[in-house]
């Protein structure tokens, strides 16, 4: 920055000399009075010395003195990072006399028609901030233990740019969350694929969070980017947890269905078997339980009325004595649902 100061010293006026102003070396500054200006919020500063001391001293015939010095000042700035990286920071550069109180020196911003007291080069660019215009100027009286001092301050308002953070934080986290949602379209029986994808996204999100926090200022409060990353992490972890819940519920349903099948098989009664033997043939009939009645079709290859043994002799079923005496027949054909005959040659 170029710091220019102007004041009037009546002792340095001259007359009867055809010279309106002179420019002399800064070495003569130790022979005249100069203000002891300093920066109260300065952390470090230095003058530029290449190739010589970058400063000059100019005096007019009316005693007006102008000094210009090129120096670099690093000033402290208290930042509020609650909305980081969507934040706007206001920093100030303060100028004050170190030893002269307000009774001796009163500082004012220079009033130049068509120009601002502080001019910022249009080509000046910051990597992560954009300087907002116009600048704000202020002049106050600071009350300290040693007296009241005149102070000038210029406030710079910086808007943080999102380009870097969009590439390094927002875009990767969005892609990780979308990838974790892919597991919803994978078959729930494909356990290796879903578990691998879920664990991979959780670990990647953890690495992104740790890398981001390592690059940011260490503050004790929660920032906006912290809330965003935590929400992304919860969504990724919830996708993995969702598969665990689905897999567990599916296994429980399968166990319940297996138990139902075992209970049905254990409660089903055995089918009674009736055998009839006549001569060289044996008739076997398995009667199903229940009230349902079915009749055999001709496709069974066996006629219910015409039974023939392997020797082509008609098979005669002797009458049961109980049938002739009015009792119920031994085999009631109307109750058969299916009649199977096993005819074997003795």
C-alpha positions in Angstrom: 0.0 0.0 0.0 1.0 3.6 -0.5 0.5 5.7 2.7 0.4 9.5 2.0 0.2 12.1 4.7 -0.2 15.8 4.4 0.1 18.5 7.0 1.1 22.2 7.2 4.2 23.4 9.1 4.4 27.3 8.9 8.1 27.1 9.8 8.9 25.7 6.4 7.4 28.4 4.2 9.6 30.6 2.0 9.3 33.7 -0.1 11.2 35.5 -2.8 12.3 32.2 -4.3 11.0 31.2 -7.8 10.3 27.6 -6.7 6.8 26.5 -5.6 7.8 23.1 -4.2 10.7 20.9 -3.7 11.1 17.1 -3.4 13.9 15.9 -1.2 15.1 12.6 0.1 13.4 10.9 2.9 16.7 11.2 4.9 15.7 14.8 5.7 12.6 13.6 7.5 14.7 13.3 10.7 15.4 17.0 10.5 11.8 18.1 10.5 8.7 17.3 12.5 6.6 14.3 11.2 3.6 12.7 12.7 4.2 9.4 14.6 1.5 7.5 12.7 1.0 3.8 13.3 -1.6 1.1 12.8 -3.3 0.0 16.0 -4.6 -3.3 14.6 -1.3 -4.2 12.8 0.2 -7.6 13.3 3.4 -7.0 11.2 4.5 -4.5 8.6 7.6 -3.5 6.7 8.9 -0.8 4.3 9.9 -1.7 0.8 13.6 -1.1 0.2 14.3 -2.1 -3.4 16.2 -0.5 -4.9 16.1 2.3 -2.5 13.8 3.3 0.3 10.4 3.6 -1.4 9.4 7.0 0.0 9.7 10.7 -0.7 9.2 14.1 1.0 7.6 17.1 -0.8 7.4 20.6 0.6 5.6 23.6 -1.0 6.5 27.3 -0.5 3.4 27.7 1.8 4.7 25.0 4.2 2.5 22.2 3.1 4.4 18.9 3.5 3.4 15.6 1.8 5.1 12.3 2.5 4.5 9.0 0.6 5.7 5.7 1.8 5.3 2.2 0.3 4.8 -0.5 2.8 3.0 -3.7 3.5 0.8 -4.1 6.5 -0.8 -7.2 7.9 -3.7 -6.3 10.1 -5.8 -8.4 12.4 -9.4 -9.1 11.5 -12.0 -10.8 13.7 -14.0 -13.2 11.6 -17.4 -14.7 12.2 -17.5 -18.1 10.6 -21.0 -19.3 11.6 -22.1 -19.1 7.9 -18.8 -20.4 6.4 -18.3 -20.7 3.4 -21.4 -18.5 2.7 -20.1 -15.7 4.9 -19.2 -12.1 4.5 -16.4 -10.6 6.5 -15.8 -7.0 7.5 -12.2 -6.0 8.2 -10.8 -2.6 9.0 -7.5 -0.8 8.7 -7.0 1.8 11.5 -4.6 4.7 11.6 -3.7 6.7 14.7 -1.0 8.8 16.3 1.0 6.9 18.8 2.1 9.7 21.1 0.1 12.8 20.3 -3.4 13.1 21.8 -6.4 14.6 20.1 -5.4 18.0 21.6 -2.2 17.9 19.5 -3.2 16.1 16.3 -6.6 15.5 14.7 -6.6 13.1 11.8 -8.9 13.6 8.8 -9.4 11.7 5.5 -8.2 13.7 2.6 -10.9 15.3 0.5 -10.0 15.2 -3.2 -12.6 16.0 -5.8 -13.5 13.0 -7.9 -11.5 10.6 -5.8 -12.0 8.4 -2.7 -9.7 8.7 0.3 -8.8 5.1 -0.2 -8.3 3.9 -3.8 -8.2 0.1 -4.5 -6.5 -1.1 -7.7 -9.1 -2.7 -10.0 -6.7 -5.4 -10.9 -6.3 -6.6 -7.3 -7.8 -10.0 -6.8 -8.0 -12.3 -3.9 -8.2 -16.1 -4.3 -11.1 -16.8 -2.0 -12.7 -13.3 -1.5 -14.3 -10.6 -3.6 -14.0 -7.0 -2.3 -17.3 -5.2 -2.2 -17.6 -1.6 -3.1 -17.9 1.2 -1.9 -15.6 1.2 1.1 -16.7 2.7 4.4 -14.7 5.4 6.2 -14.9 6.5 9.8 -13.2 9.0 12.2 -13.4 8.5 15.9 -11.8 9.6 19.2 -10.5 6.6 21.1 -10.3 7.0 24.9 -7.4 5.2 26.3 -5.7 5.2 29.7 -3.1 7.7 28.4 -5.6 10.1 26.9 -7.9 10.6 23.9 -6.6 9.9 20.5 -7.8 10.7 17.0 -8.3 7.6 14.9 -9.2 6.9 11.3 -10.6 3.6 10.1 -11.4 2.2 6.7 -13.7 -0.9 6.5 -13.3 -3.5 3.8 -16.2 -5.9 3.2 -15.2 -9.2 1.7 -17.6 -11.7 0.2 -16.3 -15.3 0.1 -16.3 -16.9 -3.3 -17.7 -20.5 -3.6 -15.6 -21.8 -6.5 -13.0 -23.6 -4.5 -15.5 -25.0 -1.9 -17.9 -26.1 -4.6 -15.2 -28.2 -6.2 -13.6 -29.5 -3.0 -16.6 -30.0 -0.7 -20.1 -29.6 -2.2 -19.6 -31.5 -5.5 -17.9 -34.6 -4.0 -20.4 -34.8 -1.1 -23.4 -34.6 -3.5 -22.0 -37.4 -5.6 -21.3 -39.6 -2.6 -24.9 -39.3 -1.4 -26.3 -40.1 -4.8 -24.0 -43.1 -5.1 -25.3 -44.3 -1.7 -28.9 -44.1 -3.1 -28.0 -46.6 -5.9 -28.2 -49.4 -3.3 -32.0 -48.9 -3.2 -32.2 -50.2 -6.8 -30.0 -53.3 -6.2 -31.7 -56.6 -5.4 -32.0 -57.0 -1.6 -30.7 -60.6 -2.0 -27.4 -59.2 -3.4 -25.8 -58.7 0.0 -22.1 -58.4 -1.1 -22.9 -55.6 -3.6 -25.1 -53.5 -1.3 -22.9 -53.9 1.8 -19.7 -53.1 -0.2 -21.2 -50.0 -1.8 -22.7 -48.8 1.5 -19.5 -49.2 3.5 -17.4 -47.5 0.7 -19.6 -44.4 0.7 -19.5 -44.1 4.5 -15.7 -44.3 4.6 -15.4 -41.8 1.7 -17.7 -39.4 3.5 -15.7 -39.7 6.7 -12.4 -39.0 4.8 -14.0 -35.9 3.1 -15.1 -34.5 6.5 -11.7 -35.0 8.1 -9.9 -33.4 5.2 -12.3 -30.4 5.2 -12.0 -29.8 8.9 -8.2 -30.0 8.6 -8.1 -27.1 6.1 -10.5 -24.8 7.9 -9.8 -22.5 10.9 -10.1 -24.1 14.3 -13.1 -22.6 16.0 -15.2 -23.9 18.9 -18.6 -23.3 17.4 -20.5 -25.1 14.6 -20.2 -23.7 11.1 -22.7 -24.0 8.2 -20.4 -26.4 6.3 -20.2 -28.7 9.4 -24.0 -29.0 9.4 -24.0 -29.7 5.7 -21.4 -32.4 6.0 -23.1 -34.0 9.0 -26.4 -34.2 7.1 -24.7 -35.8 4.1 -23.0 -38.3 6.5 -26.3 -39.2 8.1 -28.0 -39.8 4.7 -25.1 -42.0 3.6 -25.2 -44.0 6.9 -29.0 -44.2 6.8 -28.8 -45.9 3.3 -26.5 -48.6 4.8 -28.7 -48.9 7.8 -31.8 -49.2 5.6 -30.4 -52.4 4.0 -29.7 -53.9 7.4 -33.3 -53.3 8.4 -34.6 -54.8 5.1 -32.4 -57.8 5.3 -33.4 -58.5 8.9 -37.1 -58.2 8.2 -36.8 -60.4 5.1 -35.1 -63.1 7.2 -37.8 -62.9 9.9 -40.5 -63.4 7.2 -38.7 -66.4 5.8 -38.4 -68.0 9.2 -42.1 -67.4 9.9 -43.0 -69.0 6.6 -40.8 -72.1 7.3 -42.4 -72.5 10.7 -45.9 -72.4 9.1 -45.0 -75.1 6.6 -43.6 -77.4 9.3 -46.8 -77.0 11.3 -49.1 -77.8 8.3 -47.1 -81.0 7.5 -47.1 -82.2 11.1 -50.9 -81.8 11.5 -51.8 -83.5 8.2 -53.4 -87.1 8.9 -52.1 -90.2 7.2 -54.2 -91.6 4.3 -55.8 -95.0 5.2 -55.0 -98.0 2.9 -57.4 -100.7 1.9 -56.3 -103.9 0.3 -58.4 -106.6 -1.3 -57.0 -110.0 -2.5 -58.7 -112.2 -5.0 -57.1 -115.2 -6.5 -53.9 -114.0 -8.3 -54.6 -110.3 -8.0 -54.3 -107.7 -5.3 -56.3 -104.5 -5.2 -54.9 -101.6 -3.2 -56.8 -98.4 -2.5 -55.5 -95.3 -0.7 -58.4 -93.3 0.5 -57.7 -89.5 1.1 -59.0 -87.8 4.1 -61.5 -85.0 3.9 -64.8 -84.4 2.3 -63.6 -83.7 -1.2 -64.7 -86.4 -3.7 -63.0 -86.9 -7.1 -63.5 -89.5 -9.8 -60.8 -91.1 -11.8 -60.7 -90.3 -15.5 -60.2 -92.6 -18.4 -56.7 -91.3 -18.7 -55.8 -93.3 -15.6 -55.8 -96.4 -17.8 -58.0 -98.3 -15.3 -61.7 -98.8 -15.4 -63.6 -98.9 -12.2 -66.1 -101.4 -13.6 -63.9 -103.7 -15.6 -60.9 -105.1 -13.8 -58.6 -107.4 -15.7 -55.6 -109.3 -14.4 -52.4 -109.9 -16.3 -53.7 -113.3 -17.5 -56.7 -111.5 -19.2 -59.1 -113.2 -16.8 -61.8 -111.1 -15.4 -61.1 -110.2 -11.8 -64.0 -111.1 -9.6 -64.4 -109.6 -6.2 -66.2 -111.8 -3.9 -69.1 -110.4 -2.1 -68.8 -109.7 1.5 -71.2 -111.7 3.6 -72.0 -108.5 5.4 -73.2 -106.9 2.1 -75.8 -109.7 1.5 -77.0 -109.4 5.1 -77.8 -105.7 4.6 -74.7 -104.3 6.2 -72.7 -101.6 4.5 -70.1 -102.8 2.0 -66.5 -103.1 3.0 -65.5 -100.5 0.4 -67.8 -97.6 -0.5 -66.9 -96.6 -4.0 -68.8 -93.3 -3.7 -66.3 -92.1 -1.1 -63.2 -92.8 -3.3 -61.5 -89.8 -4.7 -59.0 -91.9 -6.5 -58.8 -95.7 -7.0 -55.5 -97.3 -7.6 -55.4 -101.0 -8.3 -52.3 -103.0 -8.0 -52.7 -106.3 -9.8 -49.8 -108.7 -9.3 -49.3 -112.2 -10.4 -48.6 -114.6 -7.6 
